[in-house]
Structures are given as C-alpha cells and as structure tokens.
Amino acid sequence: MGIVMGIVPLILRPTVLAKLSHRWRDLHHTHLKPIPRVGGLALAVAFLGVELLAMVMWPGQTQKLPVRWVVLLSSLAMFMLGFWDDLKPLGAKRKLLGQVLIATAVCAFGVEIQQFTVPFSATILPLGGWGTLLTIFWLVGMTNLINLIDGVDGLAAGICLMLMVLLAYVGHQGGSFGLLASGMAGALLAFLWFNFPPARIYLGDGGAYFLGFQIGLFAIVSSHKGTVFAALIAPLFALALPIVDTVLAILRRGLRGLPIFRPDRRHIHHHLLNMGLSRRKVVLSIYAVTLVFMLMGFVAFWSHGNLIPVLLGVATLILLICAGKLHFSRNWFAVGRVVGNSLEMRQEIQYALTLMHWLAFEGKRAHSVEELWMDLVFAAQRLGYNSVRMTLADGERAWQQADAASSTHRAVHTLQGGRFGTLELKAVVCLDAKYGAKSPLKCGKRFCPCVSSAKVFEIVSELLAEGWVKGLSALKMNETAPARFDDQPAVAVNRPHPRHSIFSNSAPAPAAHRQPDISQAGTSR
C-alpha cells in the first residue's frame, strides 16, 4: 500500500505525464480529460518491493520455492508487453503472440498443470503434453479476461483485489506465494484510492495483463502437487460474472463478424449504465455480486471440491436473477433467432468494417479535417445513410439526400466528450424481410441499404464513428485542443492533388477516389 501511495502521485505529476502517452483517442473512452493508462507501473514497482521484502524478512520461505524466479520474470515480461501497448499500440495479433510466448516459456521452466484429479474420486490423471496446452490456455485466458472487464473505473482493480485475497488464503494453505498475493492485495487497495470513480489513473493494458497473468500463475502454483481442482476452481467462482460477460461478448462479436478483441458498449456494466445507474453504483453493484461468488470460491476450497455441485446450482440461480434484472433472459433462450440474425448481419458489418479501416487510413493522407469530412460522407453514403451532420469547435457540416424520407433511424455520437465532434447519422427505414423492419418504404435499389435494420444501424453507426476518431487521430493534430474543420496536420502530406469537394461544381474526382453523387447533396454549412 505504501509503495503505490507513493508512486502514483509521482506518475500523476505534469512533467511525468507529458512524457507518457495517454492513449485516449478511442471511440469508447468518454472522459473529457486525458487520463494516464500507466497505473500498472505502480503495481509492478510494488510487486518488486514486496518480493524484495519477502526475500529479506522471510528467506526460508522464499528459498523453498524454486519457481519464484520464473513467476517474477514472467510476470514482469507480461507487464512490459501490456505497458508497451499502452505507450504505442501493438495490435491484437502481436499482443496475443507475445502472451502465448510468455506462457510457453513458463511451461518450459516447469510451471504447468501436470495432472488432474477427477472430481469426487481419488483418481489422478496425468495430462502429459495436454497439460502444456491447458496451461497456456489458462494463462492467456486469465490475462485477457481481466483486460476485457476493465471497462469502468475501479471495476477490474476491485475484482482483482478480491481474487488476490482469495489467492493469499489459498497460497497460505498450500505454502506458496501467500505473502506475495497479500502484498498485491495491499497494492490494489491503495490503487483503488486513485482508480475508483472518478478515476485519476487507469490500469492500462500493462496493469490488466500483469494482474490477470499473476492470478492465473498463482492459482497453478498453489494447486497441490500440480493437481487442478480446488485451487483452480476457487478463482473461477470469483470470476463467474466476468467469465459469463466475456463469453457473451466473444459470441456476440464472432457471430456478427466483428473482431473478438474490439471493445463495445454491450457489456454488463454498460447495460447498468444505460439503466440510469451512476458509475459508482455500477461498480458497487458488480462488487456485491462478485463478493458473493468469491465467498463461494472460499467454500469450494474449504470443502476440497465436495460442495461444488451445490455451489454451481446457487451460482446458476444468481446469474439467472441478474439476467432477469437486465432483461437478458428472453434473448438468452431465443438462441436460434439470435444466432440466425447475427449470421445474416455478417456481410453488412464486414463491409462497414472495410470502410471504417479505409476512413482511418485516409486520415494519414488527408490535407485537413475538412477533407476527412468528405471521406466520412462518402463512406456514409455507401453504407446507406441519407443524412450526416458533424459539429466541431469552428462550426457544423451537413450532408443530406434530397429525397430523404421522414421515417428514419437516428444515432448521435459525442466523440471524446465533444473534442472530436458530435456526429449525427440518419438512415431510411426500409422494408427488409430479413430483419423485420416495420416501415413499407422502398429504397428503390437492387441492394437494400445495410443500415435499414435497427440493430445493424446501431452497430454500423458505431463503426463509422470509430473510423472518424481513428482518422482524426492519424491526422496528428494538437493533442489537447478540440478538433476544427480548418485543422491541418503538422507535417505536410505527400499527396499531389486533393480530391474535389463533393459540394462543389468542379469536375468529378477520379474513380479511385469517387465521392458521393453531388446531385443528391442537400445542404452544406
């Protein structure tokens, strides 16, 4: 606690923050001021401090654990991987490859799941090579699980605090890493002072990877003689709610053709926020449910797994009650309809993803925000929108088809608290047999616009907004000032001829950079 309370204020000093990237130019970040994502640095320093203290004060205990250096070095390696991504984005594939390599190195040094006890019997099964695969899956899964639930101030840190308390007890009973887990629990308690809503610092990928990997590693080392049962089952109970949320997120994104690691606003905490709860109430509500599951984890460990069937029944009942409160139950039971609709969305969403990436790349080639706005309108028209309005610090731009219908879907995105503008999108509600749109309007096109469905409209609108945010970020504008249409990149772009404005009467642009049909353009101001 003392180390973190001393380190975090140093990180929050303006002179230090100026040297660290804030990584706040993401669509799903809604805070108005940049908040540093390097809180994991304080936890890593505390981890080293606790380890040094344990070696000095209790040398006998530390020498009994020959794998201690493996735990120390691999945890720091996982932290550095995430911290690197906090400073400079690496991409999901590179991060996943790095996680697998670190987990494989852990197995190479002998820390792995080697055997499995069959529940409710004394039968022990040797796992052989499957143990290595299971260990890698366990460590990588736990690492990403903590990162995926880090969506609300204080949520991931609070859940990790409960898990460290549980693992400190499990480690003490098994004679392994109880002191280190206790120290990390104290570090997280201090970190929550700065991370609880409203947060002044975030864990970042470095902190989330560090904690998730440690939780998975401590659970393996604490399991008796490598036997996977109570020592691994106990943390799973404490993580029941995040696991369910993550599984649903992976299924939701996978079925719709979205990247699995792409953030969205459909997690459990987002549903609670949409119900009108404040961020503090959301975090405290999830804490309460997680605390109940953590107590189940204690009971599972105390009973050596004998009460697991009863605990699973109670856990299922609690999850169903939570699903009912969030109005999930009916959707969960309509599996066929949900899967069918999601698969039918894939083609439209894949097309929207392509345009989103194109818009992000155009930010590197555009001469100004005004030119990027033209690219945004082009992408919006290709997706089937009939109205686009963008409001920035120096004014407003609007595009609308002349024959826009009165019955429309509408979405408004306030980007980065307004720093990157306010985007308003509209699309005609067309007759669509696949998605059951109610309006009998016909768009008159061979291919009905993909945003004619309310559900697809919601997802695609978010993708278009994300493309705009990424495009503006690629323009390399002022780090803190609100975006303006007359903003230009600091470095000249090597692009010989800017494309013609879609609102001008000049000659049409080349086919490679075709703009929306100016005959359909309504107003521009």
Residue pairs with C-beta under 8 A, 6 or more apart in sequence:
1 186
1 187
1 189
1 190
2 190
3 42
3 45
3 46
3 49
3 50
3 187
3 190
4 42
4 43
4 45
4 46
4 187
4 190
4 191
5 190
5 193
7 41
7 42
7 45
7 46
8 39
8 42
8 190
8 191
8 194
8 201
10 16
11 17
11 20
11 36
11 38
11 39
11 41
11 42
11 201
12 36
12 194
12 200
12 201
17 36
20 36
20 38
20 87
21 37
21 86
21 87
21 88
22 34
22 35
22 36
22 37
23 37
23 86
23 87
23 89
23 204
24 31
24 34
24 35
24 37
24 416
25 416
25 420
25 469
25 470
25 472
25 473
26 263
26 469
27 413
27 415
27 462
27 465
27 466
27 469
28 151
28 263
28 264
28 265
29 416
30 414
30 416
30 417
31 417
32 416
32 417
32 418
32 419
34 479
34 480
35 199
35 200
35 201
35 202
36 201
36 202
36 204
37 86
37 202
37 203
37 204
37 205
37 206
38 83
38 86
38 87
38 201
38 202
38 204
38 206
39 191
39 194
39 195
39 201
39 202
39 203
39 204
39 207
40 79
40 82
40 83
40 86
40 203
40 204
40 205
40 206
40 207
40 208
40 209
40 210
40 211
41 83
41 206
41 207
42 187
42 191
42 201
43 79
43 184
43 187
43 188
43 191
43 203
43 207
43 210
43 211
44 76
44 79
44 83
44 206
44 210
46 183
46 184
46 186
46 187
46 190
47 75
47 76
47 180
47 183
47 184
47 187
47 210
47 214
48 76
49 183
50 179
50 180
50 183
50 184
50 187
51 68
51 72
51 180
51 183
53 183
54 61
54 62
54 179
54 180
54 183
55 62
58 179
61 179
62 68
64 175
65 176
65 177
65 221
67 109
67 110
67 111
67 221
70 106
70 109
70 110
70 111
71 111
71 177
71 180
71 214
71 217
71 218
71 221
74 102
74 105
74 106
74 213
74 217
75 210
75 213
75 214
75 217
77 102
77 105
78 99
78 102
78 143
78 209
78 210
78 213
79 206
79 207
79 209
79 210
80 206
81 90
81 95
81 98
81 99
81 102
81 205
81 206
81 209
82 95
82 147
82 204
82 205
82 206
82 207
82 208
82 209
82 210
83 204
83 205
83 206
84 90
84 206
85 95
85 205
85 206
86 204
86 205
86 206
90 98
92 259
92 260
92 261
95 205
96 140
99 139
99 140
99 143
99 144
99 209
99 213
100 136
100 140
102 139
102 213
103 135
103 136
103 139
103 140
104 132
104 136
106 112
106 135
106 139
106 217
107 132
107 135
107 136
111 135
111 217
111 220
111 221
112 131
112 132
112 135
112 220
112 226
113 127
113 131
113 134
113 135
113 138
113 220
113 223
113 226
113 228
114 126
114 127
114 131
114 226
115 124
115 125
115 126
115 127
115 131
115 225
115 226
115 227
115 228
116 124
116 125
116 127
116 227
116 228
116 229
117 123
117 124
117 125
117 227
117 228
117 229
118 124
118 125
119 229
119 305
119 308
120 305
120 306
124 227
127 134
134 228
135 220
138 216
138 219
138 220
138 232
139 213
139 216
139 217
139 220
141 216
142 212
142 213
142 215
142 216
142 219
143 208
143 209
143 212
143 213
143 216
144 212
144 261
145 212
145 239
145 242
145 243
145 246
146 156
146 159
146 160
146 208
146 209
146 211
146 212
146 215
146 242
147 156
147 205
147 208
147 209
147 212
148 242
148 245
148 246
148 249
148 261
149 155
149 156
149 159
149 242
149 245
149 246
149 267
150 156
150 202
150 203
150 208
151 263
151 267
151 269
151 270
152 197
152 269
152 273
152 279
152 282
152 283
153 195
153 196
153 197
153 198
153 199
153 202
153 279
153 283
154 192
154 195
154 196
154 197
154 199
154 283
155 269
155 282
155 283
155 286
156 203
156 208
156 211
157 188
157 191
157 192
157 195
157 203
157 207
157 211
158 188
158 192
158 196
158 283
158 286
158 287
158 290
159 238
159 239
159 242
159 286
159 287
159 290
160 188
160 211
160 212
160 215
161 185
161 188
161 189
161 192
162 238
162 287
162 290
162 291
162 294
163 215
163 235
163 238
163 239
163 294
164 181
164 182
164 184
164 185
164 188
164 215
165 185
165 294
166 234
166 235
166 238
166 294
166 297
166 298
166 301
167 177
167 181
167 215
167 218
167 219
167 222
167 235
168 178
168 181
168 182
168 185
169 178
169 298
169 301
170 178
170 218
170 219
170 222
170 231
170 234
170 301
171 177
171 178
171 179
171 180
171 181
171 218
171 221
171 222
172 178
173 301
174 222
174 223
174 224
174 231
176 218
176 221
176 222
177 218
177 221
177 222
180 218
181 218
184 211
184 214
188 211
191 203
194 200
194 201
195 201
195 202
195 203
196 280
196 283
197 278
197 279
197 280
197 283
198 279
203 211
215 235
219 231
219 232
219 234
219 235
220 226
220 232
222 231
223 229
223 230
223 231
223 232
224 231
229 304
229 305
230 300
230 301
230 303
230 304
230 305
231 301
233 297
233 300
233 301
233 305
233 308
234 297
234 298
234 300
234 301
235 297
236 243
236 297
237 293
237 294
237 296
237 297
237 300
237 311
237 315
238 290
238 293
238 294
238 296
238 297
239 293
240 293
240 296
240 315
240 319
241 268
241 286
241 289
241 290
241 293
241 319
241 322
242 290
244 319
245 267
245 268
249 264
249 266
249 267
250 260
252 258
252 264
252 266
252 342
253 259
253 260
253 262
253 264
254 260
255 339
255 342
255 343
255 346
256 342
256 345
256 346
256 349
256 459
257 345
257 346
257 347
257 349
257 350
257 353
258 264
258 349
258 353
258 459
259 353
264 462
265 462
268 286
268 322
268 326
269 282
269 283
269 286
271 326
271 328
272 281
272 282
272 285
272 286
272 326
273 279
273 282
275 326
277 285
289 318
289 322
292 318
293 315
293 318
296 311
296 314
296 315
299 307
299 311
300 307
300 308
300 311
320 329
323 329
323 332
331 338
341 435
341 455
344 434
344 435
345 453
345 455
345 456
345 459
347 450
348 450
348 451
348 456
348 460
349 450
349 456
349 459
349 460
349 463
351 383
351 450
352 383
352 450
352 459
352 460
352 463
352 464
353 463
355 379
355 382
355 383
355 463
355 464
355 467
356 379
356 463
356 464
356 466
356 467
356 470
357 467
358 375
358 379
358 467
359 372
359 375
359 376
359 379
359 464
359 467
359 468
359 470
359 471
360 467
360 470
360 471
360 474
361 471
361 474
362 372
362 375
362 471
363 372
363 470
363 471
363 472
363 473
363 474
363 475
364 474
364 475
364 493
365 493
365 495
366 372
366 375
366 471
366 475
366 489
366 493
367 488
367 489
367 493
367 495
367 498
368 485
368 486
368 487
368 488
368 489
369 392
369 472
369 475
369 477
369 483
369 484
369 485
369 486
369 487
369 488
370 397
370 485
370 486
371 498
371 499
372 468
372 471
372 472
372 475
373 390
373 397
373 485
374 499
374 501
374 502
374 515
375 471
376 388
376 390
376 464
376 467
376 468
376 471
377 388
377 399
377 502
377 515
377 516
378 502
378 514
378 515
378 516
379 464
379 467
380 388
380 399
380 425
380 464
381 399
381 516
381 517
381 520
383 449
383 450
383 451
383 460
383 464
384 427
384 428
384 443
384 448
384 449
384 450
384 451
384 452
385 425
385 426
385 427
385 449
385 451
385 464
386 400
386 401
386 404
386 405
386 408
386 426
386 427
386 428
387 398
387 399
387 400
387 401
387 404
387 408
387 424
387 425
387 426
387 427
388 398
388 399
388 400
388 423
388 424
388 425
388 426
389 396
389 397
389 398
389 399
389 423
389 424
389 425
390 396
390 397
390 398
390 421
390 422
390 423
390 424
390 468
391 421
391 422
391 424
392 421
392 482
392 483
392 484
392 485
393 481
393 482
393 483
393 484
394 484
394 485
394 486
395 485
395 525
396 525
397 485
397 524
397 525
398 522
398 523
398 524
398 525
399 502
399 503
399 516
399 521
399 522
399 523
399 524
400 521
400 522
400 523
401 520
401 521
401 522
402 519
402 520
402 521
402 522
403 520
404 426
404 428
404 522
405 428
405 429
405 441
407 428
407 429
407 439
407 441
408 426
408 427
408 428
408 429
409 426
409 427
409 429
409 451
409 454
409 457
410 424
410 425
410 426
411 424
411 425
411 426
411 457
411 458
411 461
412 422
412 423
412 424
412 425
413 422
413 423
413 424
413 425
413 461
413 462
413 465
414 422
415 421
415 422
415 423
415 465
415 468
415 469
416 469
418 482
419 482
419 483
420 468
420 469
420 472
420 482
420 483
421 468
421 483
423 464
423 465
423 468
425 461
425 464
427 449
427 451
427 452
427 457
428 441
428 443
428 449
428 452
429 437
429 438
429 439
429 441
429 452
429 454
430 437
430 439
430 441
430 442
430 443
430 448
430 449
430 452
431 437
431 439
431 440
431 441
431 442
431 448
432 448
432 452
432 453
434 453
435 452
435 453
435 454
435 455
435 456
437 452
437 453
437 454
443 449
443 452
450 456
450 460
451 457
451 460
451 461
472 483
475 487
475 488
475 489
476 489
476 490
476 491
477 483
477 487
477 489
477 490
478 487
499 509
499 510
499 513
499 515
500 506
500 507
500 508
500 509
500 515
501 515
502 515
502 516
502 518
502 521
503 518
503 521
503 524
504 518
505 518
508 514
508 515
509 515
